[in-house]
Amino acid sequence: MSEQRIKELLEELLEELQQLEGVDEELIATVRELESGVGDLVNPAIDSSDSTVLDDAIALEAVFAASHPVAEKIIREPINSLSRIGI
């Protein structure tokens, strides 16, 4: 899976969360930060050697597991992809 597809999935996740009632704005902000972090990973001008994007995504998945099972499934795909490309 390409970096572009990971970005698309995160955008889809944001759209889904924004449509749900009662979603915490902090949670949406966290997904936006993750999206930004993925963007930084693919930008060769930014040193991402100390990136915590994968760890952040895994933590977000745990949050979703408890309250948003569909979002959990969406975030799982980018996590798997990031793991495969060595992030």
VOGU-3710 file (C-alpha; in Angstrom, 3 decimals, decimal comma):
1> mseqrikell> 0,000/0,000/0,000  1,313/3,399/-0,953  1,748/6,372/1,318  -0,998/8,080/-0,664  -3,434/5,284/0,174  -2,543/5,616/3,863  -3,341/9,325/3,669  -6,630/8,555/1,937  -7,601/6,113/4,672  -6,851/8,662/7,352
11> eelleelqql> -8,943/11,240/5,497  -11,764/8,692/5,312  -11,417/8,078/9,028  -11,660/11,805/9,736  -14,771/12,102/7,610  -16,414/9,171/9,403  -15,589/10,559/12,830  -16,903/14,002/11,973  -20,235/12,488/10,967  -20,706/10,661/14,257
21> egvdeeliat> -22,510/12,329/17,123  -20,675/12,706/20,391  -17,156/12,279/19,036  -14,640/14,086/21,173  -12,871/16,960/19,375  -9,634/15,828/20,997  -9,985/12,487/19,223  -10,448/14,236/15,886  -7,405/16,396/16,620  -5,391/13,260/17,365
31> vrelesgvgd> -6,322/11,768/13,996  -5,319/15,035/12,303  -1,946/14,905/14,072  -1,500/11,336/12,889  -2,353/12,399/9,350  0,231/15,170/9,584  2,795/12,716/10,953  2,283/10,396/8,001  2,761/13,379/5,704  6,035/14,142/7,447
41> lvnpaidssd> 7,193/10,551/6,994  6,932/10,750/3,238  8,496/14,201/2,995  12,215/13,708/2,288  13,004/17,197/3,621  11,881/16,236/7,134  13,958/14,003/9,378  11,497/11,400/10,619  13,971/9,042/12,250  12,438/9,626/15,677
51> stvlddaial> 8,830/9,454/14,475  6,219/7,898/16,728  3,555/7,678/14,028  3,163/3,910/14,262  2,972/3,978/18,060  0,453/6,813/17,885  -1,673/4,885/15,401  -1,631/1,783/17,599  -2,689/3,843/20,618  -5,491/5,368/18,577
61> eavfaashpv> -6,610/1,911/17,511  -6,946/0,938/21,168  -9,147/3,974/21,805  -11,313/3,087/18,829  -11,593/-0,543/19,902  -13,537/0,523/22,959  -15,888/3,032/21,409  -15,748/3,082/17,589  -15,340/-0,421/16,093  -15,693/0,773/12,483
71> aekiirepin> -12,962/3,356/13,012  -10,809/0,637/14,549  -11,053/-1,363/11,329  -10,189/1,692/9,226  -7,099/2,549/11,309  -5,898/-1,065/11,286  -5,166/-0,913/7,544  -2,723/2,041/7,751  -1,077/0,439/10,798  -0,451/-2,740/8,837
81> slsrigi> 0,864/-0,745/5,891  3,190/1,364/8,016  4,544/-1,811/9,589  5,170/-3,369/6,173  7,089/-0,363/4,865  9,290/-0,347/7,926  8,022/2,679/9,824
//
